[in-house]
Amino acid sequence: MSRNKTLFIYNGTRADQEWTIYSEGVINQSYTLGQERKSFTVTLSASAVIKFGVDDAVYLDAIYDYKNDSWTSRTATPNDMQFSAAQSAVSVTCNYVP
């Protein structure tokens, strides 16, 4: 059974950011994000890794475990990329300034 999940992305700075969001077979989008937030819904029918990148400099992986209906994340830049999750939504905020 497929599950709908809402993804929210936030710009934590005053400068425009170039976001890319990718997961094979799930999403492949690029956005220029100013002060507003963006949200979109994806449908997941298996475990997945959704990759968030900003300005080709900082990255975060949101890891969805279908069996347990839970999220975790990993990033090499925790001061620049923050992650939070509930069962039906994920929020990613980037404070990176080039």
PyMOL commands that place a pseudoatom at each C-alpha (Angstrom):
pseudoatom trace, name=CA, resn=MET, resi=1, chain=A, elem=C, hetatm=0, pos=[0.000, 0.000, 0.000]
pseudoatom trace, name=CA, resn=SER, resi=2, chain=A, elem=C, hetatm=0, pos=[1.385, 3.409, -0.969]
pseudoatom trace, name=CA, resn=ARG, resi=3, chain=A, elem=C, hetatm=0, pos=[1.825, 6.174, 1.584]
pseudoatom trace, name=CA, resn=ASN, resi=4, chain=A, elem=C, hetatm=0, pos=[1.667, 9.900, 0.869]
pseudoatom trace, name=CA, resn=LYS, resi=5, chain=A, elem=C, hetatm=0, pos=[4.284, 12.014, 2.595]
pseudoatom trace, name=CA, resn=THR, resi=6, chain=A, elem=C, hetatm=0, pos=[4.582, 15.798, 2.564]
pseudoatom trace, name=CA, resn=LEU, resi=7, chain=A, elem=C, hetatm=0, pos=[8.046, 17.320, 2.184]
pseudoatom trace, name=CA, resn=PHE, resi=8, chain=A, elem=C, hetatm=0, pos=[8.637, 20.888, 3.390]
pseudoatom trace, name=CA, resn=ILE, resi=9, chain=A, elem=C, hetatm=0, pos=[11.787, 22.834, 2.524]
pseudoatom trace, name=CA, resn=TYR, resi=10, chain=A, elem=C, hetatm=0, pos=[12.779, 26.076, 4.228]
pseudoatom trace, name=CA, resn=ASN, resi=11, chain=A, elem=C, hetatm=0, pos=[15.407, 28.692, 3.534]
pseudoatom trace, name=CA, resn=GLY, resi=12, chain=A, elem=C, hetatm=0, pos=[16.903, 29.819, 6.845]
pseudoatom trace, name=CA, resn=THR, resi=13, chain=A, elem=C, hetatm=0, pos=[18.825, 32.716, 5.270]
pseudoatom trace, name=CA, resn=ARG, resi=14, chain=A, elem=C, hetatm=0, pos=[18.018, 35.978, 3.514]
pseudoatom trace, name=CA, resn=ALA, resi=15, chain=A, elem=C, hetatm=0, pos=[19.708, 34.908, 0.261]
pseudoatom trace, name=CA, resn=ASP, resi=16, chain=A, elem=C, hetatm=0, pos=[18.136, 32.828, -2.516]
pseudoatom trace, name=CA, resn=GLN, resi=17, chain=A, elem=C, hetatm=0, pos=[19.155, 29.169, -2.461]
pseudoatom trace, name=CA, resn=GLU, resi=18, chain=A, elem=C, hetatm=0, pos=[19.245, 26.625, -5.292]
pseudoatom trace, name=CA, resn=TRP, resi=19, chain=A, elem=C, hetatm=0, pos=[17.671, 23.398, -4.019]
pseudoatom trace, name=CA, resn=THR, resi=20, chain=A, elem=C, hetatm=0, pos=[17.693, 19.979, -5.655]
pseudoatom trace, name=CA, resn=ILE, resi=21, chain=A, elem=C, hetatm=0, pos=[15.569, 17.110, -4.382]
pseudoatom trace, name=CA, resn=TYR, resi=22, chain=A, elem=C, hetatm=0, pos=[16.105, 13.642, -5.830]
pseudoatom trace, name=CA, resn=SER, resi=23, chain=A, elem=C, hetatm=0, pos=[15.127, 10.050, -5.256]
pseudoatom trace, name=CA, resn=GLU, resi=24, chain=A, elem=C, hetatm=0, pos=[15.082, 7.614, -8.173]
pseudoatom trace, name=CA, resn=GLY, resi=25, chain=A, elem=C, hetatm=0, pos=[11.528, 6.877, -9.250]
pseudoatom trace, name=CA, resn=VAL, resi=26, chain=A, elem=C, hetatm=0, pos=[10.109, 9.243, -6.603]
pseudoatom trace, name=CA, resn=ILE, resi=27, chain=A, elem=C, hetatm=0, pos=[11.154, 12.847, -7.276]
pseudoatom trace, name=CA, resn=ASN, resi=28, chain=A, elem=C, hetatm=0, pos=[13.612, 14.859, -9.346]
pseudoatom trace, name=CA, resn=GLN, resi=29, chain=A, elem=C, hetatm=0, pos=[13.086, 18.599, -8.828]
pseudoatom trace, name=CA, resn=SER, resi=30, chain=A, elem=C, hetatm=0, pos=[15.089, 21.809, -8.660]
pseudoatom trace, name=CA, resn=TYR, resi=31, chain=A, elem=C, hetatm=0, pos=[13.906, 25.005, -7.004]
pseudoatom trace, name=CA, resn=THR, resi=32, chain=A, elem=C, hetatm=0, pos=[15.168, 28.498, -6.339]
pseudoatom trace, name=CA, resn=LEU, resi=33, chain=A, elem=C, hetatm=0, pos=[13.996, 29.186, -2.824]
pseudoatom trace, name=CA, resn=GLY, resi=34, chain=A, elem=C, hetatm=0, pos=[13.848, 32.676, -1.355]
pseudoatom trace, name=CA, resn=GLN, resi=35, chain=A, elem=C, hetatm=0, pos=[12.197, 33.558, 1.937]
pseudoatom trace, name=CA, resn=GLU, resi=36, chain=A, elem=C, hetatm=0, pos=[9.130, 31.423, 1.282]
pseudoatom trace, name=CA, resn=ARG, resi=37, chain=A, elem=C, hetatm=0, pos=[8.800, 27.726, 1.999]
pseudoatom trace, name=CA, resn=LYS, resi=38, chain=A, elem=C, hetatm=0, pos=[7.907, 25.062, -0.521]
pseudoatom trace, name=CA, resn=SER, resi=39, chain=A, elem=C, hetatm=0, pos=[5.981, 21.895, 0.061]
pseudoatom trace, name=CA, resn=PHE, resi=40, chain=A, elem=C, hetatm=0, pos=[5.099, 18.954, -2.099]
pseudoatom trace, name=CA, resn=THR, resi=41, chain=A, elem=C, hetatm=0, pos=[3.727, 15.456, -1.692]
pseudoatom trace, name=CA, resn=VAL, resi=42, chain=A, elem=C, hetatm=0, pos=[5.424, 12.230, -2.709]
pseudoatom trace, name=CA, resn=THR, resi=43, chain=A, elem=C, hetatm=0, pos=[3.955, 8.741, -2.768]
pseudoatom trace, name=CA, resn=LEU, resi=44, chain=A, elem=C, hetatm=0, pos=[6.139, 6.003, -1.324]
pseudoatom trace, name=CA, resn=SER, resi=45, chain=A, elem=C, hetatm=0, pos=[5.466, 2.295, -1.726]
pseudoatom trace, name=CA, resn=ALA, resi=46, chain=A, elem=C, hetatm=0, pos=[8.854, 1.099, -0.444]
pseudoatom trace, name=CA, resn=SER, resi=47, chain=A, elem=C, hetatm=0, pos=[11.812, 2.326, 1.582]
pseudoatom trace, name=CA, resn=ALA, resi=48, chain=A, elem=C, hetatm=0, pos=[13.592, 5.274, -0.050]
pseudoatom trace, name=CA, resn=VAL, resi=49, chain=A, elem=C, hetatm=0, pos=[16.381, 7.818, 0.327]
pseudoatom trace, name=CA, resn=ILE, resi=50, chain=A, elem=C, hetatm=0, pos=[15.456, 11.361, -0.679]
pseudoatom trace, name=CA, resn=LYS, resi=51, chain=A, elem=C, hetatm=0, pos=[18.513, 13.530, -1.287]
pseudoatom trace, name=CA, resn=PHE, resi=52, chain=A, elem=C, hetatm=0, pos=[18.320, 17.276, -0.608]
pseudoatom trace, name=CA, resn=GLY, resi=53, chain=A, elem=C, hetatm=0, pos=[21.108, 19.524, -1.890]
pseudoatom trace, name=CA, resn=VAL, resi=54, chain=A, elem=C, hetatm=0, pos=[21.581, 23.292, -1.656]
pseudoatom trace, name=CA, resn=ASP, resi=55, chain=A, elem=C, hetatm=0, pos=[23.850, 25.362, -3.898]
pseudoatom trace, name=CA, resn=ASP, resi=56, chain=A, elem=C, hetatm=0, pos=[25.856, 22.221, -4.777]
pseudoatom trace, name=CA, resn=ALA, resi=57, chain=A, elem=C, hetatm=0, pos=[27.555, 22.668, -1.410]
pseudoatom trace, name=CA, resn=VAL, resi=58, chain=A, elem=C, hetatm=0, pos=[25.546, 21.098, 1.423]
pseudoatom trace, name=CA, resn=TYR, resi=59, chain=A, elem=C, hetatm=0, pos=[23.488, 17.917, 1.379]
pseudoatom trace, name=CA, resn=LEU, resi=60, chain=A, elem=C, hetatm=0, pos=[21.088, 15.915, 3.509]
pseudoatom trace, name=CA, resn=ASP, resi=61, chain=A, elem=C, hetatm=0, pos=[19.653, 12.431, 3.007]
pseudoatom trace, name=CA, resn=ALA, resi=62, chain=A, elem=C, hetatm=0, pos=[16.168, 11.760, 4.380]
pseudoatom trace, name=CA, resn=ILE, resi=63, chain=A, elem=C, hetatm=0, pos=[15.881, 7.998, 4.802]
pseudoatom trace, name=CA, resn=TYR, resi=64, chain=A, elem=C, hetatm=0, pos=[12.396, 6.491, 4.861]
pseudoatom trace, name=CA, resn=ASP, resi=65, chain=A, elem=C, hetatm=0, pos=[11.892, 3.012, 6.332]
pseudoatom trace, name=CA, resn=TYR, resi=66, chain=A, elem=C, hetatm=0, pos=[8.655, 1.700, 4.818]
pseudoatom trace, name=CA, resn=LYS, resi=67, chain=A, elem=C, hetatm=0, pos=[8.352, -1.304, 7.151]
pseudoatom trace, name=CA, resn=ASN, resi=68, chain=A, elem=C, hetatm=0, pos=[8.436, 0.873, 10.288]
pseudoatom trace, name=CA, resn=ASP, resi=69, chain=A, elem=C, hetatm=0, pos=[6.898, 3.982, 8.662]
pseudoatom trace, name=CA, resn=SER, resi=70, chain=A, elem=C, hetatm=0, pos=[9.719, 6.074, 10.115]
pseudoatom trace, name=CA, resn=TRP, resi=71, chain=A, elem=C, hetatm=0, pos=[12.331, 8.610, 9.023]
pseudoatom trace, name=CA, resn=THR, resi=72, chain=A, elem=C, hetatm=0, pos=[15.989, 9.205, 9.846]
pseudoatom trace, name=CA, resn=SER, resi=73, chain=A, elem=C, hetatm=0, pos=[18.531, 11.535, 8.278]
pseudoatom trace, name=CA, resn=ARG, resi=74, chain=A, elem=C, hetatm=0, pos=[22.232, 11.925, 7.659]
pseudoatom trace, name=CA, resn=THR, resi=75, chain=A, elem=C, hetatm=0, pos=[24.315, 14.923, 6.692]
pseudoatom trace, name=CA, resn=ALA, resi=76, chain=A, elem=C, hetatm=0, pos=[27.959, 15.939, 6.764]
pseudoatom trace, name=CA, resn=THR, resi=77, chain=A, elem=C, hetatm=0, pos=[26.931, 19.543, 7.482]
pseudoatom trace, name=CA, resn=PRO, resi=78, chain=A, elem=C, hetatm=0, pos=[24.650, 19.516, 10.562]
pseudoatom trace, name=CA, resn=ASN, resi=79, chain=A, elem=C, hetatm=0, pos=[25.181, 23.234, 11.202]
pseudoatom trace, name=CA, resn=ASP, resi=80, chain=A, elem=C, hetatm=0, pos=[23.818, 24.044, 7.741]
pseudoatom trace, name=CA, resn=MET, resi=81, chain=A, elem=C, hetatm=0, pos=[21.060, 21.444, 7.225]
pseudoatom trace, name=CA, resn=GLN, resi=82, chain=A, elem=C, hetatm=0, pos=[18.416, 20.600, 9.827]
pseudoatom trace, name=CA, resn=PHE, resi=83, chain=A, elem=C, hetatm=0, pos=[15.862, 17.798, 9.638]
pseudoatom trace, name=CA, resn=SER, resi=84, chain=A, elem=C, hetatm=0, pos=[12.685, 16.974, 11.498]
pseudoatom trace, name=CA, resn=ALA, resi=85, chain=A, elem=C, hetatm=0, pos=[10.023, 14.391, 10.794]
pseudoatom trace, name=CA, resn=ALA, resi=86, chain=A, elem=C, hetatm=0, pos=[6.613, 13.178, 11.763]
pseudoatom trace, name=CA, resn=GLN, resi=87, chain=A, elem=C, hetatm=0, pos=[4.998, 10.119, 10.209]
pseudoatom trace, name=CA, resn=SER, resi=88, chain=A, elem=C, hetatm=0, pos=[3.282, 12.072, 7.451]
pseudoatom trace, name=CA, resn=ALA, resi=89, chain=A, elem=C, hetatm=0, pos=[5.730, 14.944, 6.916]
pseudoatom trace, name=CA, resn=VAL, resi=90, chain=A, elem=C, hetatm=0, pos=[9.399, 15.847, 6.695]
pseudoatom trace, name=CA, resn=SER, resi=91, chain=A, elem=C, hetatm=0, pos=[10.892, 19.310, 7.133]
pseudoatom trace, name=CA, resn=VAL, resi=92, chain=A, elem=C, hetatm=0, pos=[14.355, 20.296, 5.917]
pseudoatom trace, name=CA, resn=THR, resi=93, chain=A, elem=C, hetatm=0, pos=[15.818, 23.717, 6.671]
pseudoatom trace, name=CA, resn=CYS, resi=94, chain=A, elem=C, hetatm=0, pos=[19.044, 25.065, 5.194]
pseudoatom trace, name=CA, resn=ASN, resi=95, chain=A, elem=C, hetatm=0, pos=[21.053, 27.899, 6.798]
pseudoatom trace, name=CA, resn=TYR, resi=96, chain=A, elem=C, hetatm=0, pos=[23.937, 27.706, 4.318]
pseudoatom trace, name=CA, resn=VAL, resi=97, chain=A, elem=C, hetatm=0, pos=[25.213, 31.012, 2.937]
pseudoatom trace, name=CA, resn=PRO, resi=98, chain=A, elem=C, hetatm=0, pos=[27.795, 30.735, 0.137]
for i in range(1, 98): cmd.bond("trace and resi %d" % i, "trace and resi %d" % (i + 1))
show_as sticks, trace
zoom trace
